[in-house]
């Protein structure tokens, strides 16, 4: 996958994850892309660790793995933010 594909897939996954986690209003385009790309790495690591799907290319499986990782990343960030606020 090329860099443009990573940015597009990451942006979409980060945006959908921010909607799921109800953070869409506080996140911008750049934050969605960053969360999506990091989430793709997290999701890919988890899929390899647990023996899940083989993820290659720009397809729905790649998107779902990136989405899963992005939701996990946003949940971890929310956990640390709520712990810091206490």
Secondary structure, 3 states (H helix, E strand, C coil): CCHHHHHHHHHHHHHHHHHHCCCHHHCCHHHHHHHHHHHHHHHHHHHHHCCCCCCCCCCHHHHHHHHHHHHHHHHHHHHHHHHHHC
